[in-house]
Amino acid sequence: MKKRKNRGGLVYSTDNSFEWEEDQEAPELLPPNKQNLRIRLDRLKGNKRATVVYQFEGPDEALKDLGKSLKSKCGCGGSTKNGEIILQGDFREKVGTELERLGYRYKFVGG
């Protein structure tokens, strides 16, 4: 699969000395005991509930792996995007125990 570069909409330049600036590197993965994750309950359109885990520090691949693990443990659907793991339903307690088992530090946020 070809990896596309984010060039901010710029397609062509007539400047002979122009060089593309490389994107910044992906953030490095902190060990689980150094992560401070937050868990909150959101209400989405149609009054549906979603459990959101955020403030993950690391590359997108590690976030997707953690999201897949949590979705499997809770037996629900969800997605990982913009540095957040969104699970369909109220699974705050299950997510908390699973994160604790994996060695992550976390806090419940909100009412």
A tleap script that builds the chain and sets N, CA, C and O, in Angstrom:
source leaprc.protein.ff14SB
mol = sequence {
  NMET LYS LYS ARG LYS ASN ARG GLY GLY LEU
  VAL TYR SER THR ASP ASN SER PHE GLU TRP
  GLU GLU ASP GLN GLU ALA PRO GLU LEU LEU
  PRO PRO ASN LYS GLN ASN LEU ARG ILE ARG
  LEU ASP ARG LEU LYS GLY ASN LYS ARG ALA
  THR VAL VAL TYR GLN PHE GLU GLY PRO ASP
  GLU ALA LEU LYS ASP LEU GLY LYS SER LEU
  LYS SER LYS CYS GLY CYS GLY GLY SER THR
  LYS ASN GLY GLU ILE ILE LEU GLN GLY ASP
  PHE ARG GLU LYS VAL GLY THR GLU LEU GLU
  ARG LEU GLY TYR ARG TYR LYS PHE VAL GLY
  CGLY
}
set mol.1.N position { 0.841 -1.168 0.000 }
set mol.1.CA position { 0.000 0.000 0.000 }
set mol.1.C position { 0.890 1.236 0.000 }
set mol.1.O position { 1.859 1.316 0.755 }
set mol.2.N position { 0.557 2.189 -0.844 }
set mol.2.CA position { 1.329 3.418 -0.938 }
set mol.2.C position { 0.998 4.334 0.216 }
set mol.2.O position { -0.171 4.532 0.546 }
set mol.3.N position { 2.006 4.884 0.821 }
set mol.3.CA position { 1.791 5.825 1.917 }
set mol.3.C position { 1.760 7.231 1.347 }
set mol.3.O position { 2.732 7.675 0.735 }
set mol.4.N position { 0.666 7.929 1.539 }
set mol.4.CA position { 0.539 9.293 1.035 }
set mol.4.C position { 1.047 10.275 2.069 }
set mol.4.O position { 0.841 10.104 3.270 }
set mol.5.N position { 1.706 11.291 1.586 }
set mol.5.CA position { 2.217 12.323 2.473 }
set mol.5.C position { 1.207 13.439 2.586 }
set mol.5.O position { 0.540 13.783 1.610 }
set mol.6.N position { 1.094 13.998 3.755 }
set mol.6.CA position { 0.204 15.130 3.966 }
set mol.6.C position { 0.961 16.391 3.576 }
set mol.6.O position { 1.880 16.823 4.272 }
set mol.7.N position { 0.563 16.963 2.469 }
set mol.7.CA position { 1.267 18.134 1.969 }
set mol.7.C position { 0.422 19.387 2.082 }
set mol.7.O position { 0.752 20.403 1.470 }
set mol.8.N position { -0.645 19.346 2.838 }
set mol.8.CA position { -1.444 20.534 3.096 }
set mol.8.C position { -2.127 21.101 1.867 }
set mol.8.O position { -2.344 22.311 1.796 }
set mol.9.N position { -2.470 20.271 0.902 }
set mol.9.CA position { -3.158 20.735 -0.278 }
set mol.9.C position { -2.241 21.210 -1.391 }
set mol.9.O position { -2.721 21.510 -2.484 }
set mol.10.N position { -0.934 21.289 -1.151 }
set mol.10.CA position { 0.006 21.745 -2.156 }
set mol.10.C position { 0.301 20.599 -3.121 }
set mol.10.O position { 0.702 19.513 -2.703 }
set mol.11.N position { 0.099 20.852 -4.420 }
set mol.11.CA position { 0.285 19.818 -5.418 }
set mol.11.C position { 1.567 20.035 -6.210 }
set mol.11.O position { 2.299 19.083 -6.484 }
set mol.12.N position { 1.842 21.286 -6.581 }
set mol.12.CA position { 2.957 21.568 -7.463 }
set mol.12.C position { 3.565 22.918 -7.095 }
set mol.12.O position { 2.845 23.838 -6.707 }
set mol.13.N position { 4.877 23.039 -7.214 }
set mol.13.CA position { 5.553 24.298 -6.956 }
set mol.13.C position { 6.474 24.630 -8.116 }
set mol.13.O position { 7.174 23.754 -8.623 }
set mol.14.N position { 6.482 25.898 -8.546 }
set mol.14.CA position { 7.361 26.333 -9.633 }
set mol.14.C position { 8.724 26.774 -9.130 }
set mol.14.O position { 9.615 27.056 -9.931 }
set mol.15.N position { 8.900 26.836 -7.826 }
set mol.15.CA position { 10.172 27.232 -7.234 }
set mol.15.C position { 11.162 26.070 -7.350 }
set mol.15.O position { 10.905 24.984 -6.832 }
set mol.16.N position { 12.292 26.293 -8.026 }
set mol.16.CA position { 13.273 25.224 -8.237 }
set mol.16.C position { 13.967 24.800 -6.948 }
set mol.16.O position { 14.426 23.662 -6.845 }
set mol.17.N position { 14.051 25.685 -5.970 }
set mol.17.CA position { 14.745 25.353 -4.729 }
set mol.17.C position { 13.780 24.853 -3.648 }
set mol.17.O position { 14.178 24.691 -2.495 }
set mol.18.N position { 12.530 24.611 -4.007 }
set mol.18.CA position { 11.535 24.176 -3.018 }
set mol.18.C position { 11.760 22.720 -2.636 }
set mol.18.O position { 11.985 21.875 -3.501 }
set mol.19.N position { 11.699 22.428 -1.346 }
set mol.19.CA position { 11.783 21.053 -0.855 }
set mol.19.C position { 10.656 20.812 0.127 }
set mol.19.O position { 10.323 21.690 0.922 }
set mol.20.N position { 10.075 19.643 0.078 }
set mol.20.CA position { 8.990 19.293 0.985 }
set mol.20.C position { 9.535 19.170 2.399 }
set mol.20.O position { 10.603 18.598 2.616 }
set mol.21.N position { 8.799 19.707 3.350 }
set mol.21.CA position { 9.158 19.528 4.757 }
set mol.21.C position { 8.546 18.225 5.229 }
set mol.21.O position { 7.360 17.965 5.027 }
set mol.22.N position { 9.358 17.429 5.846 }
set mol.22.CA position { 8.863 16.145 6.336 }
set mol.22.C position { 7.976 16.359 7.551 }
set mol.22.O position { 8.205 17.257 8.360 }
set mol.23.N position { 6.952 15.510 7.661 }
set mol.23.CA position { 6.067 15.582 8.820 }
set mol.23.C position { 6.833 15.185 10.068 }
set mol.23.O position { 7.839 14.478 10.010 }
set mol.24.N position { 6.333 15.656 11.190 }
set mol.24.CA position { 6.984 15.302 12.439 }
set mol.24.C position { 6.773 13.822 12.730 }
set mol.24.O position { 5.798 13.222 12.277 }
set mol.25.N position { 7.678 13.252 13.475 }
set mol.25.CA position { 7.630 11.827 13.779 }
set mol.25.C position { 6.457 11.524 14.690 }
set mol.25.O position { 5.958 12.399 15.398 }
set mol.26.N position { 6.022 10.273 14.662 }
set mol.26.CA position { 4.942 9.836 15.539 }
set mol.26.C position { 5.429 9.912 16.986 }
set mol.26.O position { 6.604 9.666 17.258 }
set mol.27.N position { 4.538 10.248 17.906 }
set mol.27.CA position { 4.968 10.312 19.312 }
set mol.27.C position { 5.422 8.940 19.792 }
set mol.27.O position { 4.862 7.913 19.409 }
set mol.28.N position { 6.439 8.946 20.632 }
set mol.28.CA position { 6.939 7.667 21.110 }
set mol.28.C position { 6.003 7.104 22.173 }
set mol.28.O position { 5.338 7.842 22.900 }
set mol.29.N position { 5.971 5.796 22.239 }
set mol.29.CA position { 5.074 5.085 23.131 }
set mol.29.C position { 5.618 5.114 24.553 }
set mol.29.O position { 6.733 4.664 24.817 }
set mol.30.N position { 4.814 5.647 25.459 }
set mol.30.CA position { 5.176 5.608 26.873 }
set mol.30.C position { 4.798 4.246 27.435 }
set mol.30.O position { 3.817 3.654 26.985 }
set mol.31.N position { 5.546 3.733 28.402 }
set mol.31.CA position { 5.154 2.470 29.019 }
set mol.31.C position { 3.814 2.628 29.738 }
set mol.31.O position { 3.471 3.732 30.163 }
set mol.32.N position { 3.055 1.546 29.879 }
set mol.32.CA position { 1.723 1.639 30.486 }
set mol.32.C position { 1.699 2.296 31.863 }
set mol.32.O position { 0.752 3.019 32.172 }
set mol.33.N position { 2.706 2.069 32.694 }
set mol.33.CA position { 2.676 2.652 34.041 }
set mol.33.C position { 2.946 4.151 34.034 }
set mol.33.O position { 2.764 4.804 35.061 }
set mol.34.N position { 3.379 4.721 32.899 }
set mol.34.CA position { 3.605 6.167 32.782 }
set mol.34.C position { 2.421 6.883 32.122 }
set mol.34.O position { 2.364 8.112 32.126 }
set mol.35.N position { 1.484 6.130 31.562 }
set mol.35.CA position { 0.308 6.713 30.898 }
set mol.35.C position { -0.704 7.152 31.951 }
set mol.35.O position { -0.871 6.487 32.973 }
set mol.36.N position { -1.376 8.269 31.702 }
set mol.36.CA position { -2.459 8.748 32.559 }
set mol.36.C position { -3.722 8.853 31.717 }
set mol.36.O position { -4.052 9.925 31.208 }
set mol.37.N position { -4.419 7.744 31.574 }
set mol.37.CA position { -5.608 7.700 30.731 }
set mol.37.C position { -6.823 8.217 31.490 }
set mol.37.O position { -6.886 8.128 32.717 }
set mol.38.N position { -7.777 8.750 30.758 }
set mol.38.CA position { -9.036 9.241 31.313 }
set mol.38.C position { -10.172 8.462 30.680 }
set mol.38.O position { -10.144 8.175 29.484 }
set mol.39.N position { -11.174 8.119 31.483 }
set mol.39.CA position { -12.352 7.387 31.012 }
set mol.39.C position { -13.576 8.229 31.319 }
set mol.39.O position { -13.777 8.645 32.460 }
set mol.40.N position { -14.399 8.484 30.301 }
set mol.40.CA position { -15.617 9.251 30.514 }
set mol.40.C position { -16.770 8.602 29.755 }
set mol.40.O position { -16.560 7.810 28.836 }
set mol.41.N position { -17.977 8.947 30.153 }
set mol.41.CA position { -19.182 8.471 29.488 }
set mol.41.C position { -19.772 9.625 28.703 }
set mol.41.O position { -20.028 10.694 29.258 }
set mol.42.N position { -19.988 9.412 27.412 }
set mol.42.CA position { -20.592 10.433 26.554 }
set mol.42.C position { -21.965 9.963 26.113 }
set mol.42.O position { -22.235 8.766 26.014 }
set mol.43.N position { -22.822 10.930 25.852 }
set mol.43.CA position { -24.118 10.632 25.241 }
set mol.43.C position { -24.071 11.138 23.821 }
set mol.43.O position { -23.774 12.307 23.572 }
set mol.44.N position { -24.365 10.257 22.898 }
set mol.44.CA position { -24.314 10.588 21.490 }
set mol.44.C position { -25.713 10.864 20.956 }
set mol.44.O position { -26.692 10.840 21.702 }
set mol.45.N position { -25.792 11.120 19.678 }
set mol.45.CA position { -27.070 11.376 19.028 }
set mol.45.C position { -28.018 10.196 19.267 }
set mol.45.O position { -27.617 9.036 19.172 }
set mol.46.N position { -29.256 10.504 19.571 }
set mol.46.CA position { -30.221 9.452 19.856 }
set mol.46.C position { -30.150 8.961 21.282 }
set mol.46.O position { -30.684 7.899 21.603 }
set mol.47.N position { -29.491 9.728 22.152 }
set mol.47.CA position { -29.360 9.402 23.575 }
set mol.47.C position { -28.641 8.079 23.809 }
set mol.47.O position { -28.908 7.396 24.798 }
set mol.48.N position { -27.727 7.708 22.907 }
set mol.48.CA position { -26.940 6.483 23.079 }
set mol.48.C position { -25.694 6.801 23.880 }
set mol.48.O position { -25.162 7.909 23.815 }
set mol.49.N position { -25.239 5.828 24.628 }
set mol.49.CA position { -24.063 6.017 25.481 }
set mol.49.C position { -22.816 5.472 24.804 }
set mol.49.O position { -22.866 4.502 24.049 }
set mol.50.N position { -21.707 6.117 25.093 }
set mol.50.CA position { -20.412 5.671 24.575 }
set mol.50.C position { -19.361 5.914 25.646 }
set mol.50.O position { -19.321 6.981 26.259 }
set mol.51.N position { -18.520 4.928 25.864 }
set mol.51.CA position { -17.401 5.056 26.786 }
set mol.51.C position { -16.194 5.538 25.988 }
set mol.51.O position { -15.846 4.949 24.964 }
set mol.52.N position { -15.557 6.608 26.456 }
set mol.52.CA position { -14.431 7.200 25.741 }
set mol.52.C position { -13.188 7.133 26.622 }
set mol.52.O position { -13.211 7.559 27.776 }
set mol.53.N position { -12.105 6.594 26.068 }
set mol.53.CA position { -10.802 6.556 26.734 }
set mol.53.C position { -9.899 7.519 25.959 }
set mol.53.O position { -9.739 7.381 24.747 }
set mol.54.N position { -9.313 8.486 26.654 }
set mol.54.CA position { -8.490 9.479 25.962 }
set mol.54.C position { -7.246 9.814 26.759 }
set mol.54.O position { -7.040 9.282 27.850 }
set mol.55.N position { -6.419 10.690 26.222 }
set mol.55.CA position { -5.097 11.090 26.702 }
set mol.55.C position { -4.082 9.961 26.593 }
set mol.55.O position { -3.202 9.824 27.442 }
set mol.56.N position { -4.208 9.153 25.541 }
set mol.56.CA position { -3.222 8.115 25.247 }
set mol.56.C position { -2.052 8.765 24.538 }
set mol.56.O position { -2.248 9.535 23.598 }
set mol.57.N position { -0.846 8.468 24.971 }
set mol.57.CA position { 0.354 9.032 24.367 }
set mol.57.C position { 1.133 7.918 23.693 }
set mol.57.O position { 1.705 7.046 24.347 }
set mol.58.N position { 1.140 7.969 22.364 }
set mol.58.CA position { 1.856 6.964 21.594 }
set mol.58.C position { 1.389 6.962 20.156 }
set mol.58.O position { 0.508 7.736 19.781 }
set mol.59.N position { 1.983 6.085 19.339 }
set mol.59.CA position { 1.611 6.031 17.921 }
set mol.59.C position { 0.202 5.463 17.724 }
set mol.59.O position { -0.347 4.808 18.609 }
set mol.60.N position { -0.362 5.725 16.557 }
set mol.60.CA position { -1.717 5.279 16.255 }
set mol.60.C position { -1.843 3.762 16.274 }
set mol.60.O position { -2.892 3.236 16.646 }
set mol.61.N position { -0.801 3.057 15.882 }
set mol.61.CA position { -0.858 1.586 15.862 }
set mol.61.C position { -1.055 1.032 17.268 }
set mol.61.O position { -1.834 0.099 17.462 }
set mol.62.N position { -0.355 1.597 18.253 }
set mol.62.CA position { -0.505 1.141 19.635 }
set mol.62.C position { -1.896 1.468 20.159 }
set mol.62.O position { -2.476 0.689 20.916 }
set mol.63.N position { -2.440 2.629 19.753 }
set mol.63.CA position { -3.794 3.008 20.153 }
set mol.63.C position { -4.807 2.030 19.564 }
set mol.63.O position { -5.740 1.619 20.254 }
set mol.64.N position { -4.636 1.656 18.303 }
set mol.64.CA position { -5.550 0.708 17.668 }
set mol.64.C position { -5.490 -0.654 18.343 }
set mol.64.O position { -6.518 -1.306 18.524 }
set mol.65.N position { -4.269 -1.092 18.723 }
set mol.65.CA position { -4.126 -2.371 19.416 }
set mol.65.C position { -4.836 -2.359 20.762 }
set mol.65.O position { -5.513 -3.323 21.118 }
set mol.66.N position { -4.683 -1.266 21.515 }
set mol.66.CA position { -5.357 -1.155 22.806 }
set mol.66.C position { -6.865 -1.102 22.605 }
set mol.66.O position { -7.609 -1.731 23.358 }
set mol.67.N position { -7.328 -0.361 21.602 }
set mol.67.CA position { -8.757 -0.287 21.312 }
set mol.67.C position { -9.333 -1.638 20.946 }
set mol.67.O position { -10.433 -1.985 21.375 }
set mol.68.N position { -8.599 -2.402 20.156 }
set mol.68.CA position { -9.050 -3.741 19.770 }
set mol.68.C position { -9.155 -4.646 20.987 }
set mol.68.O position { -10.105 -5.418 21.115 }
set mol.69.N position { -8.184 -4.549 21.874 }
set mol.69.CA position { -8.195 -5.348 23.098 }
set mol.69.C position { -9.403 -4.994 23.979 }
set mol.69.O position { -10.077 -5.882 24.501 }
set mol.70.N position { -9.670 -3.690 24.140 }
set mol.70.CA position { -10.801 -3.262 24.971 }
set mol.70.C position { -12.138 -3.654 24.351 }
set mol.70.O position { -13.049 -4.076 25.064 }
set mol.71.N position { -12.267 -3.520 23.040 }
set mol.71.CA position { -13.511 -3.907 22.369 }
set mol.71.C position { -13.757 -5.404 22.515 }
set mol.71.O position { -14.892 -5.837 22.715 }
set mol.72.N position { -12.700 -6.182 22.415 }
set mol.72.CA position { -12.815 -7.631 22.568 }
set mol.72.C position { -13.229 -8.005 23.990 }
set mol.72.O position { -14.090 -8.863 24.184 }
set mol.73.N position { -12.622 -7.365 24.971 }
set mol.73.CA position { -12.917 -7.664 26.376 }
set mol.73.C position { -14.345 -7.282 26.738 }
set mol.73.O position { -15.006 -7.995 27.494 }
set mol.74.N position { -14.832 -6.142 26.194 }
set mol.74.CA position { -16.181 -5.672 26.519 }
set mol.74.C position { -17.245 -6.297 25.621 }
set mol.74.O position { -18.433 -6.229 25.936 }
set mol.75.N position { -16.841 -6.898 24.522 }
set mol.75.CA position { -17.800 -7.502 23.612 }
set mol.75.C position { -18.687 -6.467 22.945 }
set mol.75.O position { -19.903 -6.643 22.860 }
set mol.76.N position { -18.083 -5.394 22.474 }
set mol.76.CA position { -18.861 -4.320 21.863 }
set mol.76.C position { -18.127 -3.777 20.654 }
set mol.76.O position { -16.987 -4.158 20.388 }
set mol.77.N position { -18.778 -2.892 19.925 }
set mol.77.CA position { -18.163 -2.223 18.797 }
set mol.77.C position { -17.563 -0.911 19.233 }
set mol.77.O position { -17.734 -0.487 20.376 }
set mol.78.N position { -16.872 -0.279 18.338 }
set mol.78.CA position { -16.288 1.009 18.650 }
set mol.78.C position { -15.288 1.412 17.602 }
set mol.78.O position { -15.174 0.777 16.554 }
set mol.79.N position { -14.557 2.479 17.894 }
set mol.79.CA position { -13.559 2.970 16.942 }
set mol.79.C position { -12.418 3.636 17.695 }
set mol.79.O position { -12.531 3.961 18.877 }
set mol.80.N position { -11.317 3.830 16.977 }
set mol.80.CA position { -10.174 4.574 17.513 }
set mol.80.C position { -9.846 5.662 16.516 }
set mol.80.O position { -9.526 5.377 15.362 }
set mol.81.N position { -9.925 6.913 16.954 }
set mol.81.CA position { -9.575 8.028 16.087 }
set mol.81.C position { -9.272 9.247 16.931 }
set mol.81.O position { -9.775 9.390 18.045 }
set mol.82.N position { -8.445 10.124 16.389 }
set mol.82.CA position { -8.065 11.372 17.052 }
set mol.82.C position { -7.537 11.155 18.466 }
set mol.82.O position { -7.793 11.970 19.352 }
set mol.83.N position { -6.809 10.075 18.684 }
set mol.83.CA position { -6.220 9.816 19.996 }
set mol.83.C position { -7.213 9.338 21.042 }
set mol.83.O position { -6.906 9.360 22.234 }
set mol.84.N position { -8.405 8.904 20.619 }
set mol.84.CA position { -9.434 8.433 21.544 }
set mol.84.C position { -9.891 7.039 21.142 }
set mol.84.O position { -9.876 6.670 19.967 }
set mol.85.N position { -10.297 6.278 22.151 }
set mol.85.CA position { -10.931 4.986 21.925 }
set mol.85.C position { -12.393 5.162 22.325 }
set mol.85.O position { -12.685 5.523 23.465 }
set mol.86.N position { -13.306 4.911 21.399 }
set mol.86.CA position { -14.730 5.082 21.648 }
set mol.86.C position { -15.380 3.709 21.614 }
set mol.86.O position { -15.303 3.006 20.606 }
set mol.87.N position { -16.017 3.326 22.711 }
set mol.87.CA position { -16.696 2.035 22.813 }
set mol.87.C position { -18.199 2.274 22.892 }
set mol.87.O position { -18.646 3.172 23.605 }
set mol.88.N position { -18.974 1.485 22.173 }
set mol.88.CA position { -20.422 1.643 22.153 }
set mol.88.C position { -21.018 1.026 23.407 }
set mol.88.O position { -21.011 -0.195 23.565 }
set mol.89.N position { -21.534 1.865 24.300 }
set mol.89.CA position { -22.158 1.390 25.533 }
set mol.89.C position { -21.425 1.903 26.765 }
set mol.89.O position { -20.370 2.529 26.670 }
set mol.90.N position { -22.010 1.621 27.918 }
set mol.90.CA position { -21.426 2.042 29.198 }
set mol.90.C position { -20.598 0.894 29.764 }
set mol.90.O position { -21.132 -0.012 30.405 }
set mol.91.N position { -19.286 0.940 29.520 }
set mol.91.CA position { -18.370 -0.108 29.973 }
set mol.91.C position { -17.244 0.472 30.810 }
set mol.91.O position { -16.118 -0.023 30.764 }
set mol.92.N position { -17.536 1.516 31.576 }
set mol.92.CA position { -16.477 2.185 32.335 }
set mol.92.C position { -15.786 1.242 33.312 }
set mol.92.O position { -14.558 1.237 33.392 }
set mol.93.N position { -16.539 0.452 34.049 }
set mol.93.CA position { -15.939 -0.442 35.045 }
set mol.93.C position { -15.106 -1.545 34.387 }
set mol.93.O position { -14.004 -1.845 34.847 }
set mol.94.N position { -15.624 -2.147 33.313 }
set mol.94.CA position { -14.865 -3.194 32.612 }
set mol.94.C position { -13.586 -2.633 32.009 }
set mol.94.O position { -12.530 -3.263 32.075 }
set mol.95.N position { -13.686 -1.447 31.422 }
set mol.95.CA position { -12.513 -0.814 30.820 }
set mol.95.C position { -11.485 -0.511 31.907 }
set mol.95.O position { -10.289 -0.722 31.705 }
set mol.96.N position { -11.940 -0.019 33.052 }
set mol.96.CA position { -11.035 0.284 34.159 }
set mol.96.C position { -10.293 -0.946 34.648 }
set mol.96.O position { -9.083 -0.897 34.865 }
set mol.97.N position { -11.007 -2.049 34.824 }
set mol.97.CA position { -10.344 -3.268 35.302 }
set mol.97.C position { -9.385 -3.824 34.250 }
set mol.97.O position { -8.320 -4.338 34.593 }
set mol.98.N position { -9.757 -3.725 32.973 }
set mol.98.CA position { -8.866 -4.216 31.920 }
set mol.98.C position { -7.614 -3.351 31.810 }
set mol.98.O position { -6.514 -3.878 31.638 }
set mol.99.N position { -7.766 -2.031 31.909 }
set mol.99.CA position { -6.598 -1.150 31.866 }
set mol.99.C position { -5.684 -1.411 33.059 }
set mol.99.O position { -4.460 -1.399 32.928 }
set mol.100.N position { -6.281 -1.643 34.212 }
set mol.100.CA position { -5.485 -1.947 35.406 }
set mol.100.C position { -4.720 -3.259 35.224 }
set mol.100.O position { -3.559 -3.366 35.619 }
set mol.101.N position { -5.372 -4.248 34.629 }
set mol.101.CA position { -4.733 -5.535 34.380 }
set mol.101.C position { -3.556 -5.391 33.410 }
set mol.101.O position { -2.549 -6.087 33.537 }
set mol.102.N position { -3.696 -4.475 32.435 }
set mol.102.CA position { -2.626 -4.248 31.468 }
set mol.102.C position { -1.525 -3.334 32.001 }
set mol.102.O position { -0.496 -3.164 31.346 }
set mol.103.N position { -1.727 -2.746 33.179 }
set mol.103.CA position { -0.697 -1.929 33.811 }
set mol.103.C position { -0.840 -0.439 33.594 }
set mol.103.O position { 0.067 0.315 33.945 }
set mol.104.N position { -1.962 0.018 33.019 }
set mol.104.CA position { -2.182 1.444 32.778 }
set mol.104.C position { -2.740 2.118 34.019 }
set mol.104.O position { -3.439 1.499 34.821 }
set mol.105.N position { -2.419 3.397 34.162 }
set mol.105.CA position { -3.030 4.224 35.202 }
set mol.105.C position { -4.185 4.965 34.555 }
set mol.105.O position { -4.078 5.398 33.408 }
set mol.106.N position { -5.292 5.118 35.278 }
set mol.106.CA position { -6.460 5.761 34.702 }
set mol.106.C position { -7.262 6.458 35.782 }
set mol.106.O position { -7.089 6.208 36.975 }
set mol.107.N position { -8.144 7.339 35.335 }
set mol.107.CA position { -9.088 8.023 36.222 }
set mol.107.C position { -10.419 8.126 35.514 }
set mol.107.O position { -10.480 8.278 34.294 }
set mol.108.N position { -11.505 8.039 36.304 }
set mol.108.CA position { -12.834 8.285 35.769 }
set mol.108.C position { -13.100 9.770 35.808 }
set mol.108.O position { -12.824 10.432 36.809 }
set mol.109.N position { -13.638 10.302 34.714 }
set mol.109.CA position { -13.876 11.727 34.595 }
set mol.109.C position { -15.369 11.938 34.366 }
set mol.109.O position { -16.004 11.158 33.657 }
set mol.110.N position { -15.927 12.982 34.957 }
set mol.110.CA position { -17.341 13.290 34.761 }
set mol.110.C position { -18.185 12.693 35.866 }
set mol.110.O position { -17.670 12.069 36.794 }
set mol.111.N position { -19.476 12.890 35.757 }
set mol.111.CA position { -20.414 12.465 36.807 }
set mol.111.C position { -20.844 11.122 36.647 }
set mol.111.O position { -21.632 10.626 37.452 }
savepdb mol mol.pdb
quit
